[in-house]
Amino acid sequence: MNKILIANRGEIAVRIIRACKEMNIKTVAVYSEADKDALHTHLADEAVCIGPANSKQSYLNVKNIIEAASLTKSDSIHPGFGFLSENAKFAKICEESQIKFIGPKSDVIDLLGNKSNSKKLMQKEGIPVIPGSNGSVKDLKEAMLVAEKIGYPVLLKAAAGGGGKGIRIANDFNELELNYNLVKQEAKNAFNDDEIYIEKYIKNPRHVEIQILADEHGNVVHLGERDCSIQRNHQKMLEETPSTIVDEKLRNKMGNVAVKVAKAAGYTNCGTVEFLVDADRNFYFMEMNTRIQVEHPITEMRTGIDLVKEQIRIAAGEELKYKQKEIIFKGHALECRINAEIPSKNFMPCPGKVTEFNLPGGNGIRIDTAIYSGYTIPSNYDSMIAKIITHGVNRNEAISKMKRALEELVIEGIETNRDFLFDIIRNPNFIRGNFDTSFIEKEMLGEK
């Protein structure tokens, strides 16, 4: 690969550009009018404006992105995460345009992108899944019948969902009736697809995912788990590896299932298989994300493997360098997502100009960000502005380093969730590893 266009913005665009520079690969940044002063536009070898601030007219504008790739003679496109990263039509257009899409094939994205269809495939392969509808439900009557069969509470979920959007709980028929059309509308707005499906709501589970790498020669390996249970409204806030509930036996079992999932789907490149784990440590397939994850740095810190570089090598047709037995896990890693938001006002986004910015440093601390002093954070995009990643010889050391890093972090001019995250990592139950997906609501917000 000679030149890669990064069809994204923010810290993930910066992350990809840096990996490309280290591999001596030329890069092209694309940007909206709101991002003309963004860091990724300065770091890339070339930068092309692809439209107005509205993401539908820029970062989701397939025509403009393909034209930018053609104009700059880019031979590949890296989609990052979010935006078009899991859009099968975009991947297909790249294929038809003789541009290498750095990710899985379009038909695989299509298969796994529809959560109900991927669930059917896993059932066929004998992989444990959460009880629910057999694919999408066509109307409220069918939804009611499914809910009665598997028992309340249930989750109504967008079939094309992701990022915590298009998900609501129904504890009884009245809530099912109330939420059915709401979820369909949310799904239509977020994914332009109003298909929804139903699954059993597992109370207070752990959200544990397995990172996999798969080349185009049939080799698949897993890189261990990440625990993403600290989340609010299905949006992750803090992740760690290893999980405090996963021992070596369970890690191997879940890892082998994740490899089986990838092989069953004909998957290539970097991907994540997500599971829910109940109180008895039974685990259930939830979905497979067909892209690099926001929380990928903690896996990199623990394994020493650069996932973005591996994505590029796989897309270039290279075989994986690693056999499963050669992957060594060292220490413990944490990631905190720094968002421009006001936790005390229901986490309301807080865009604006960064007047002062100081990053923490030291051994075992990594910062992924695209902001700088004097930068104005636009109001048009996701509120995440930085990720703090720490690595220690054990969990206690990783937590201690995170405490210090958050104390050193200075971001003036806007509000952030820094103090909220600091309170999480000082919470006794978090320190003991005693938490699940309801932790923030119960421990931090006082909800019952």
C-alpha positions in Angstrom: 0.0 0.0 0.0 1.4 3.4 -1.0 -1.3 5.8 0.1 -4.2 5.4 2.6 -7.1 7.8 2.9 -8.5 7.9 6.4 -12.3 8.3 6.2 -12.7 9.6 9.8 -11.8 12.4 12.2 -10.6 13.0 15.7 -8.3 10.8 17.7 -8.8 7.6 15.6 -7.7 9.5 12.4 -4.6 10.7 14.3 -4.0 7.2 15.5 -4.1 5.7 12.0 -2.0 8.5 10.5 0.8 7.9 13.1 0.8 4.1 12.3 1.0 4.8 8.6 3.9 7.2 9.1 5.8 4.5 11.0 5.2 2.1 8.1 6.3 4.8 5.5 2.8 4.9 4.0 1.5 8.2 2.7 -1.8 9.5 4.2 -4.8 11.6 3.1 -7.0 13.2 5.7 -10.6 14.2 4.9 -12.3 16.9 6.8 -15.6 18.8 7.1 -15.7 22.6 7.1 -16.0 22.4 10.9 -12.7 20.5 11.1 -10.5 22.7 8.9 -8.2 23.3 11.9 -8.4 19.7 13.2 -5.1 17.9 14.1 -5.5 15.1 11.7 -5.6 17.6 8.8 -2.1 18.9 9.8 -0.5 15.5 10.4 -1.5 13.8 7.1 0.5 14.3 3.9 -2.6 15.7 2.2 -6.0 16.9 3.3 -9.3 17.2 1.3 -12.4 19.0 2.4 -15.4 16.7 1.8 -18.4 18.9 2.8 -20.2 21.0 5.5 -20.1 20.3 9.2 -23.2 18.0 9.1 -21.8 14.5 9.0 -24.4 13.3 6.5 -22.9 15.8 4.0 -19.2 15.0 4.9 -18.1 12.0 6.9 -21.1 10.0 5.7 -20.9 11.3 2.2 -19.7 8.2 0.2 -19.6 10.0 -3.1 -17.3 12.8 -1.8 -15.0 10.4 0.0 -14.6 8.2 -3.0 -13.9 11.3 -5.1 -11.3 12.4 -2.6 -9.6 9.0 -2.8 -9.6 9.2 -6.6 -8.4 12.8 -6.7 -5.4 11.9 -4.4 -4.7 8.6 -6.1 -5.2 6.7 -2.8 -5.1 2.9 -3.2 -6.7 2.2 0.2 -9.3 3.6 2.7 -9.2 3.1 6.4 -12.7 3.8 7.9 -11.7 4.0 11.6 -14.7 3.5 13.9 -18.1 5.0 13.7 -19.3 6.8 10.5 -18.9 4.4 7.5 -16.8 1.8 9.3 -19.5 -0.8 9.3 -21.3 0.3 6.2 -21.4 -2.7 3.8 -22.5 -0.5 0.9 -19.5 1.8 1.3 -17.2 -1.2 1.5 -18.8 -2.6 -1.7 -18.3 0.7 -3.5 -14.6 0.7 -2.5 -14.3 -2.8 -3.9 -15.9 -1.8 -7.1 -13.7 1.2 -7.3 -10.5 -0.9 -7.0 -9.8 0.8 -3.6 -8.8 -1.5 -0.8 -11.2 -1.3 2.1 -9.2 -1.9 5.3 -11.6 -4.1 7.0 -13.6 -7.2 6.2 -15.4 -7.9 2.9 -18.6 -6.1 2.2 -20.8 -9.3 2.3 -19.3 -10.2 5.7 -20.1 -6.7 7.1 -23.6 -7.1 5.7 -24.0 -10.4 7.4 -22.7 -9.4 10.8 -24.0 -5.9 10.7 -27.6 -7.2 10.9 -27.6 -8.3 14.5 -30.6 -10.6 14.1 -29.1 -12.4 11.0 -25.7 -12.8 12.7 -27.5 -14.3 15.7 -29.1 -16.9 13.5 -25.8 -17.8 12.0 -24.3 -18.3 15.5 -27.3 -20.5 16.5 -26.6 -22.7 13.4 -23.0 -23.0 14.4 -23.9 -24.1 18.0 -22.6 -20.9 19.6 -24.5 -19.8 22.7 -26.7 -16.9 22.1 -29.2 -14.9 24.2 -32.7 -16.3 23.9 -34.9 -14.1 21.6 -36.7 -13.7 18.3 -35.6 -15.7 15.3 -34.5 -12.7 13.3 -36.4 -9.4 13.1 -40.0 -9.1 14.3 -42.4 -7.8 11.7 -44.9 -6.1 14.0 -46.0 -5.4 17.6 -48.1 -8.6 17.7 -45.1 -10.8 16.9 -43.0 -8.9 19.4 -45.6 -9.6 22.0 -45.6 -13.3 21.3 -41.8 -13.5 21.5 -41.7 -11.6 24.7 -44.4 -13.9 26.3 -42.4 -17.0 25.1 -39.0 -16.0 26.5 -40.4 -14.0 29.5 -40.1 -10.4 30.6 -38.0 -8.3 30.9 -36.9 -8.1 27.3 -34.7 -5.8 25.1 -35.9 -4.2 22.0 -32.9 -3.7 19.7 -32.2 -2.2 16.3 -31.1 -5.0 13.9 -28.5 -2.6 12.3 -27.6 -1.2 15.7 -24.3 -0.2 17.4 -22.9 2.4 19.7 -25.7 1.9 22.2 -28.4 3.4 19.9 -31.8 1.8 19.3 -32.0 -0.2 22.6 -34.8 -0.1 25.1 -36.0 -2.4 28.0 -39.6 -3.6 28.3 -40.5 -5.0 31.7 -44.1 -5.8 30.7 -46.5 -5.6 27.8 -47.3 -1.9 28.4 -43.6 -1.0 28.1 -43.3 -3.2 25.1 -46.2 -1.4 23.4 -44.8 2.0 24.4 -41.2 1.3 23.3 -41.8 -0.7 20.1 -42.4 2.3 17.8 -39.8 4.4 19.6 -37.1 1.9 18.9 -38.1 1.5 15.3 -37.9 5.3 14.9 -34.6 5.5 16.7 -33.3 2.7 14.4 -34.5 4.5 11.3 -32.9 7.8 12.4 -29.6 6.3 13.4 -29.1 3.6 10.8 -31.7 4.3 8.1 -33.1 0.8 8.9 -36.1 0.3 11.2 -35.8 -3.5 11.6 -35.8 -4.5 15.3 -35.4 -7.8 17.1 -36.1 -9.0 20.7 -33.9 -10.8 23.1 -34.1 -11.8 26.8 -32.8 -9.1 29.1 -30.1 -10.6 31.3 -30.1 -8.8 34.6 -26.8 -7.3 35.8 -24.4 -9.0 33.3 -20.8 -8.3 32.6 -20.0 -7.0 29.1 -16.9 -8.9 27.9 -15.5 -8.8 24.4 -12.8 -10.8 22.6 -10.4 -9.1 20.2 -9.6 -11.2 17.1 -7.3 -10.9 14.1 -8.0 -12.9 10.9 -5.9 -12.8 7.8 -6.9 -13.7 4.2 -5.2 -17.1 4.4 -7.5 -18.7 7.0 -5.5 -17.8 10.1 -7.4 -16.5 13.1 -6.1 -15.6 16.6 -7.6 -14.0 19.6 -5.9 -11.4 21.8 -7.8 -11.9 25.0 -10.7 -10.1 26.5 -11.7 -6.6 27.4 -14.3 -5.9 30.2 -16.6 -3.0 29.0 -19.1 -3.3 31.8 -18.6 0.3 33.1 -21.1 2.0 30.8 -24.1 4.3 30.8 -27.1 3.8 28.5 -25.0 1.2 26.7 -22.2 3.7 26.0 -18.9 2.6 27.4 -16.9 4.9 29.7 -14.1 2.8 31.1 -12.6 -0.5 29.9 -10.0 -2.9 31.2 -8.1 -6.0 30.4 -8.0 -8.6 31.8 -11.5 -8.9 33.2 -11.7 -9.5 37.0 -14.2 -12.4 36.4 -12.3 -14.2 33.6 -9.7 -16.8 34.5 -7.4 -18.7 32.2 -9.9 -21.5 31.6 -12.8 -19.1 30.7 -10.5 -16.9 28.6 -9.5 -19.9 26.5 -13.1 -21.0 26.1 -14.4 -17.5 25.1 -11.4 -17.0 22.9 -12.0 -20.3 21.1 -15.6 -19.4 20.6 -14.7 -16.0 19.2 -12.3 -17.6 16.7 -15.1 -20.0 15.7 -17.4 -17.0 15.2 -14.9 -15.3 12.9 -14.4 -18.5 10.9 -18.1 -19.2 10.6 -18.6 -15.7 9.1 -15.5 -15.9 6.8 -14.1 -12.9 8.6 -10.9 -11.1 7.8 -9.0 -8.2 9.4 -9.5 -6.9 12.9 -12.8 -7.5 14.7 -14.4 -7.9 18.1 -16.8 -10.5 19.3 -19.0 -9.2 22.1 -20.5 -11.4 24.9 -22.7 -11.0 27.9 -21.6 -13.0 30.9 -24.1 -13.8 33.6 -23.6 -14.2 37.4 -22.8 -17.9 36.9 -20.1 -17.1 34.3 -22.2 -18.4 31.4 -21.5 -16.3 28.3 -23.7 -15.5 25.3 -22.8 -14.1 21.9 -24.2 -10.6 21.5 -22.7 -9.3 18.3 -19.5 -8.9 16.3 -18.2 -5.4 15.6 -16.5 -5.4 12.1 -14.0 -2.6 12.8 -11.3 -1.4 15.1 -12.8 -0.6 18.6 -12.5 2.7 20.6 -10.9 0.6 23.4 -8.3 -1.2 21.3 -5.3 0.5 23.0 -5.7 -1.6 26.2 -5.2 -4.8 24.2 -2.2 -3.2 22.5 -0.7 -2.3 25.9 -1.2 -5.8 27.2 0.0 -7.8 24.2 2.5 -5.4 22.5 0.7 -5.9 19.2 -0.2 -2.8 17.1 -3.7 -3.5 15.9 -3.8 -0.7 13.3 -0.6 -1.9 11.7 -1.9 -5.4 11.7 -5.1 -4.2 9.9 -3.0 -2.6 7.2 -0.8 -5.7 6.8 -3.8 -8.0 6.6 -5.4 -5.8 4.0 -2.2 -5.9 2.0 -2.5 -9.7 1.9 0.1 -10.6 4.4 -0.2 -13.6 6.7 -0.4 -13.1 10.5 2.9 -13.1 12.2 1.6 -14.7 15.3 0.4 -18.2 16.3 -2.1 -18.3 19.2 0.5 -19.8 21.5 3.0 -17.0 20.7 0.6 -14.2 22.0 1.7 -13.3 25.5 -0.4 -11.3 27.9 1.4 -9.0 30.3 0.1 -7.0 33.2 -3.2 -5.0 33.4 -4.5 -2.1 31.3 -7.3 0.5 31.8 -8.8 3.1 29.5 -10.9 6.1 30.5 -12.8 8.0 27.8 -12.6 11.8 28.3 -15.7 13.4 27.0 -16.6 17.1 26.6 -19.8 16.9 28.7 -21.4 17.9 32.0 -22.2 14.8 34.1 -24.3 16.9 36.6 -26.5 18.0 33.7 -27.4 14.5 32.4 -24.0 14.3 30.6 -25.0 17.2 28.3 -22.3 17.7 25.6 -20.1 20.8 26.2 -18.3 21.8 23.0 -16.2 25.0 22.9 -12.7 26.4 22.8 -9.9 24.6 24.8 -8.0 27.5 26.5 -5.5 25.4 28.4 -4.4 21.8 27.9 -1.9 19.7 29.8 -1.4 16.0 29.3 -0.2 13.5 31.9 2.8 11.4 31.2 5.2 8.8 32.7 5.9 5.1 32.4 2.8 3.1 31.4 0.7 6.0 30.4 -0.6 6.6 26.8 -2.9 9.4 25.6 -4.9 9.2 22.4 -6.4 12.6 21.5 -6.7 15.1 18.7 -7.3 18.2 20.7 -4.8 20.9 21.6 -4.7 24.3 23.4 -6.6 26.8 21.3 -8.6 24.1 19.5 -12.4 24.7 19.3 -14.3 21.4 19.7 -17.2 21.5 17.3 -20.8 20.6 18.4 -21.5 18.4 15.4 -19.8 15.2 16.5 -19.4 12.7 19.3 -18.3 14.3 22.6 -15.3 12.0 23.2 -12.1 14.1 23.0 -9.4 11.9 24.5 -8.6 8.5 25.9 -6.2 7.9 28.8 -4.7 4.5 28.8 -2.6 3.1 31.7 -0.7 -0.2 32.0 0.7 -1.7 35.2 2.2 -5.1 36.3 -1.2 -5.7 38.0 -4.6 -4.1 38.4 -3.8 -2.1 41.5 -0.8 -0.5 39.7 -2.9 0.3 36.6 -5.5 1.9 38.8 -2.9 3.9 40.7 -1.5 5.2 37.4 -4.9 6.1 36.2 -5.6 8.1 39.4 -2.3 10.0 38.9 -3.0 10.6 35.2 -6.5 12.0 35.8 -5.1 14.3 38.5 -2.5 15.6 36.1 -4.9 16.1 33.2 -5.8 19.8 32.7 -8.5 20.8 30.1 -9.7 24.4 30.6 -12.4 26.3 28.7 -14.9 23.4 28.6 -16.5 20.9 31.0 -15.4 17.3 30.9 -16.2 14.0 32.7 -12.7 13.8 34.2 -13.9 14.1 37.9 -16.7 11.6 37.3 -14.2 9.1 36.0 -11.9 9.8 39.0 -14.8 9.0 41.3 -15.4 5.7 39.5 -11.8 4.4 39.9 -11.9 5.4 43.6 -15.2 3.6 44.2 -14.6 0.6 46.6 -16.7 -1.8 44.6 -14.8 -0.9 41.4 -11.5 -1.4 43.2 -12.7 -4.8 44.4 -13.9 -5.7 40.9 -17.4 -6.0 42.1 -19.4 -4.4 39.3 -21.6 -5.1 36.3 -23.3 -3.1 33.6 -25.6 -1.4 36.1 -22.6 0.0 38.1 -22.9 3.6 37.0 -26.7 3.9 37.5 -26.5 2.2 40.9 -23.2 3.3 42.4 -22.6 6.7 40.7 -26.1 8.1 40.0 -28.0 6.5 42.9 -30.6 4.9 40.7 -32.5 1.8 41.9 
